[in-house]
Amino acid sequence: MFGLNDINELPVSYDIAWYEQKAVAVLLALLHLGVKGMRLGPTLPGFLSPNVAKVLVEKFDIKPIGAVQEDIDAMMAGH
């Protein structure tokens, strides 16, 4: 419909906060779709071991949530 080859070509940024358990379902759905470059935080969920976190960073470019304005600026710049 949009003439894209990959979901990551959409101009959408994801900033997922771990305040509710449904965030896990959202993360798993987005990972299943192959979405890359998501921000997670303010801390990583306890079930993520260092090895799992490493794979998520390497394969899906997962980033930690940082300062609000810096995150907004990066997302608006497409990073």
FENMOLIN-V546440 format. One record per residue. N is the residue number from 1. RES is the residue in one small letter. SS is DSSP state (2 for helix, 1 for strand, 0 for the rest). D_LAST is the distance of its C-alpha to the last C-alpha in Angstrom with 1 decimal. Layout:
N/RES/SS/D_LAST
N/RES/SS/D_LAST
This chain:
1/m/0/24.0
2/f/0/20.8
3/g/0/21.4
4/l/0/18.4
5/n/0/18.9
6/d/0/16.4
7/i/2/15.1
8/n/2/11.5
9/e/2/12.0
10/l/0/12.5
11/p/0/10.4
12/v/0/10.4
13/s/0/8.5
14/y/0/10.9
15/d/1/12.0
16/i/1/15.3
17/a/1/18.0
18/w/0/21.0
19/y/0/23.7
20/e/0/25.4
21/q/0/26.3
22/k/2/25.1
23/a/2/21.5
24/v/2/22.6
25/a/2/23.6
26/v/2/20.3
27/l/2/18.4
28/l/2/21.1
29/a/2/20.9
30/l/2/17.2
31/l/2/17.7
32/h/2/20.7
33/l/2/18.9
34/g/0/16.5
35/v/0/13.3
36/k/0/10.5
37/g/0/7.5
38/m/0/9.7
39/r/1/10.4
40/l/1/14.2
41/g/1/16.7
42/p/0/18.3
43/t/0/19.9
44/l/0/19.9
45/p/0/22.7
46/g/0/26.0
47/f/0/26.4
48/l/0/23.6
49/s/0/25.3
50/p/2/23.7
51/n/2/24.1
52/v/2/22.5
53/a/2/19.5
54/k/2/19.3
55/v/2/19.4
56/l/2/16.7
57/v/2/14.3
58/e/2/15.6
59/k/2/15.9
60/f/2/13.2
61/d/0/10.4
62/i/0/11.4
63/k/1/10.2
64/p/1/12.7
65/i/0/12.7
66/g/0/13.1
67/a/0/14.5
68/v/2/14.2
69/q/2/13.4
70/e/2/10.8
71/d/2/9.0
72/i/2/9.7
73/d/2/8.7
74/a/2/5.1
75/m/2/5.3
76/m/2/7.5
77/a/0/5.7
78/g/0/3.8
79/h/0/0.0
